[in-house]
Amino acid sequence: MDFKIGNQMLYRNGENLKKELIQYLSNKNKIVVFSPYIKAKALIELLDSPNLNCEQIIVRWEPKDIAMGSSDLEIYQVCKDRGIALYMNPHIHLKLFTNDFNDAFLGSANISSRALSDGGSHYNYEVCTYVESISRDDRLYLNKIINEGTLITDEIYNIIESQVPDFTPEFSNLAFDVSKAVISNSDFLITKLPMIDTPDLLWKLFS
């Protein structure tokens, strides 16, 4: 059954947020995920939603995020095993799920056990909501975030992994240096193209 909603409402962590998110993800073919912090165990649980096909995931992955355990490097192997393109964009702060850039499930929750909890005593206060339709400008904005990100390959992952021990939570935060990685044209994905409906919009973007 497809995700449906009547009146717009807030989904609350520890109560109904996780359940509604899994319902939203179920039976979807073109999910794209934006989340600054992602823990591998919580990600796997979401990706195991019934009949879900996730195409792309965008994570922040600043060195301090990894050093402090806010995000896991292991999510790269999870994505690789499932044929999901993983991007790193250190500027993202949004937490958003979208199905083919048509609608969105968004809010404050990252992908972790504390942010997506069934209840208990150890969870964060988070809220999310569902937006039934997003505009062309919204789609362009989200695609811009992907286009400006770095597609994680084995080479880039190994470079990042080798740099993590040099950082501690007290270390001044910097970006990972992947300048020596070979960025091949084979990394091009058709999904990196912006959503363009008319020749006029194409010319506007080109200009």
N, C-alpha and C positions, 0 to 999 in steps of 0.2 A: 504494500500500500504506500502510495506517495505521501510525502509530508504535507499536511494541510494545516491551515491556521485560520481562525475566524478573526476575532479582535486581537490587535497587537498587544502583547503582554511580555512581562519579564520572566525569564526562567532563572530560578535561584539555585546556586550550588548547594549541595547537601540535601536538596529536595527533588527538583525535577529537571535541572539543567542537563545533566549527563544523559538521562533517558530521552529527552527531546532532541539532543544533538545526535545521538545514535539513530533516532527515528528519521531525522533530516538526512543523514548520510546514507541510510539504507536504500537500496535499489536505485542508486545514482551512478551514471557512467562517466562523468567528467568533473570530478571534484578537484578543486584547487584549494590548498590550505595555506594561510598566512598566520604564523605564530612566532613571536620572538624567542620564546623558550619552549623546548620540546624534550620531554623525557621519553626514552625508548619504550618502556613498559606501557605507559599511557597511550602512546601513539599506536602501538600494535593493537591495543584493545579497540581503538576507534577504527583502524583499518580492517578489523575483523567484523565490522558491521555487515549485515546480510546484503549480498549482491552489490557491494561497493567497488567502484573502480576509481582510484585516485590517480590523477595524472601528474600533478606538480605539488611540491611543498616548498615553502619559502620560510627560512629560519634566520634569526639574526646572527648567531654564532660570533659574537665578539670574544676575544680571548678570556676576558674576565667571566663571561657566562659559563665557559667550559671549566675554568679553574675553580669557580665557586659551586659547580655542580648544578647550575640552573638549566643547562641543556646537556644532552648526551651526544658525543660523537658517534655512538653506535647507531643513531638513526640513519646514518648514511648506508650502512649495510642492510638495514630494514628496507629502505627505499630501493636499493639496488636489487635485492631479492624479489621485490614486487614490481619492478619495472617502473618506478616512480622517479621523475626528475626532481632532484633536490637542489635548491638554490640557496645561496648565502647573500643576504643583504643587511649590512650592519645598521641601516637606518630605520628598519621597520619597528613599529611599536603596535600596529594594529593586530587584532586577533579576529580572523574572519575565515569562514568557510563559504565557498560558492560553488554552485553547480553550473558549469559552462558559462559563467559570468551572467547568468540570468537572474538569480536571486542570491540571498546571503543570510547566513546565520552568524551573528557577530556579537561581541561584547567585551568583557574584561578578562575572560579566562584564557590562560595559556594551556598547553597540553601537558598536564602533570596530574598526579594522583590527588594532590591537594586542591587543584583548581577544578578538577572534574571528579567529584566525589558523590557516592550514593548516600552519604551521611556519616554519622559517628561524631567524634569529638575533635578530630584533627583535619580540618579543611579550611580553605580560604573563603571569605565572603566574595562571591562573584555573581554577576548577572549577565545574561545574554538575551537577545531577541532575534526575531526573524523578520527579514525584509523581503516582501514578495517579488518585487521587481527593482532592478537597478538600472540606471540610465546609461546611455552611450558614454557620457563623460566619466561615469564611475568605472566602466569597463576599461576605458583608456587609462585611467589613473592606476588601476590594479595591474594592467599589463605593463605600464611604465615601471612599476616596482620590480616586476619579473625581469624586464629588459635590462634594468640597471644592476641586477644581481649577478652573482658568479655561479655558473653551473658547476656543481661539485662532481669531479671525476676522480678516478683512482689516484691520479698524480696529485691533484690539488688536495685531496683528503690526506695523502701521505705527508705532504708539506705541512698542512695544518697540524696533524697529529705530532709531527716532530717538533713543533714549536710550543706545544702546550706545556711541557715541563718547565719552560722558561718563565712562565707566568704564575703568580700566586694571587689570592684575593686582595692582597695589599699592594700589588703592583699597579702602577699607573696604566690605565686601560689604553690599549693600542689596537690597531687592526692587524689581523694575520697578514703576513707578507707572502702573497702568491704570485708576485711579479715574475718569478722565474718559470712559472708553469707555462706550458705550451697550450695556448687557446686555439684549438683547431676549428676550421669552418665546419667540420663534421658535427660540432656541437650545436649547430643550428637546428631549431625546432620550429615547425610551422605554427605551434601555439605561441611562439614569441612574437608573431605578427600582431599589430594592433587591430582591434575590431573596427572595421571601416565599412559603412553601409552605402556611402555615396561617393562619386568622383569629387564632389565639392569638398567633402571632409578629407579625402586623400590629399587634395591640393593644399588645404588649410594646414594639415599636419606637416606636409613636405615643406611648405613655406616657413 
